[in-house]
Amino acid sequence: MTADDSYGRFDDDDYPAYTMGRAAEMLGTTQGFLRAIGEARLITPLRSEGGHRRFSRYQLRIAARARELVDQGTPIEAACRIIVLEDQLEEAQRINAEHRRATEAAEPSAVA
């Protein structure tokens, strides 16, 4: 890998660039919180060759949403379920919009 190849990773939301400690620091939370949402299967951090957890920016955004809900008093298990449901709803809305656009494109326009 060249240096130019590695620079592309800065823009990759899925690249596991952040250690457990750095991720917790960035989110203003504890490492235990990150382990808990991992155990709840909200996020699955990748592991380094040494077995250390590594988080991507995408995973940090999910963890930040979980922390927001927990800070509002939602139990962690419920917060994780809410986030999964929010994600499923967003995906369903995206698919519906695609179908709507395809249907509108396939319909002949009415000329009067």
C-alpha positions in Angstrom: 0.0 0.0 0.0 1.3 3.4 -0.9 0.9 6.6 1.1 -1.6 7.8 -1.5 -3.7 4.7 -0.9 -3.8 5.3 2.9 -5.0 8.9 2.5 -8.2 7.6 1.0 -9.1 6.0 4.3 -9.6 9.4 5.8 -12.8 9.8 3.9 -13.9 6.2 4.5 -16.7 6.1 7.1 -16.3 2.4 7.6 -12.5 2.4 8.2 -11.9 1.3 11.8 -9.5 4.1 12.7 -10.4 4.8 16.3 -9.2 2.9 19.4 -11.6 2.2 22.3 -10.0 4.9 24.4 -10.1 7.5 21.6 -13.6 6.6 20.7 -14.8 7.0 24.3 -12.9 10.3 24.6 -14.5 11.6 21.4 -18.0 10.7 22.6 -17.5 11.8 26.1 -18.4 8.4 27.5 -16.8 5.4 29.1 -15.2 2.4 27.5 -17.7 0.4 29.4 -20.5 2.1 27.5 -19.0 1.2 24.2 -18.5 -2.4 25.3 -22.2 -2.4 26.4 -23.6 -1.3 23.1 -21.2 -3.9 21.5 -22.7 -6.6 23.7 -26.2 -5.4 22.7 -25.0 -5.9 19.1 -25.8 -2.3 18.1 -22.3 -2.0 16.7 -19.6 -4.6 16.2 -16.2 -3.1 16.3 -13.5 -4.6 14.2 -10.4 -6.1 16.0 -6.8 -5.2 15.4 -4.3 -8.0 15.0 -3.7 -7.7 18.8 -7.4 -8.1 19.5 -8.1 -4.5 20.4 -11.4 -3.0 19.4 -11.4 -0.4 16.5 -14.3 1.8 15.6 -15.2 3.6 12.4 -16.8 7.0 12.1 -20.1 5.4 11.2 -20.0 3.4 14.4 -19.2 6.4 16.4 -22.3 8.2 15.0 -24.4 5.3 16.1 -22.8 5.2 19.5 -23.4 9.0 19.8 -27.1 8.5 19.1 -27.2 5.7 21.7 -25.5 7.9 24.3 -28.0 10.7 23.5 -30.9 8.4 24.2 -29.3 7.0 27.4 -28.6 10.5 28.6 -32.3 11.2 28.2 -33.1 8.3 30.5 -33.7 5.5 28.1 -32.3 2.1 29.2 -29.4 1.0 27.0 -31.2 -2.1 25.6 -34.2 0.1 24.6 -31.9 2.7 23.1 -30.2 0.1 21.0 -33.6 -1.2 19.8 -34.8 2.3 19.0 -31.7 3.0 16.9 -32.2 -0.3 15.0 -35.9 0.6 14.3 -34.9 4.1 13.2 -32.4 2.6 10.8 -35.0 0.2 9.4 -37.5 3.0 9.0 -35.0 5.1 7.1 -34.1 2.2 4.8 -37.8 1.5 4.1 -38.5 5.1 3.3 -35.5 5.1 0.9 -36.8 2.0 -0.9 -40.3 3.5 -1.1 -38.9 6.7 -2.6 -37.0 4.6 -5.2 -40.1 2.7 -6.1 -42.1 5.9 -6.4 -39.6 7.4 -8.7 -39.5 4.3 -10.9 -43.3 4.1 -11.1 -43.5 7.8 -12.0 -40.9 7.4 -14.7 -42.7 4.3 -16.2 -46.1 6.0 -16.3 -46.9 7.8 -19.6 -47.5 11.4 -19.0 -51.1 12.5 -19.6 -51.3 15.1 -22.4 -54.7 16.8 -22.7 
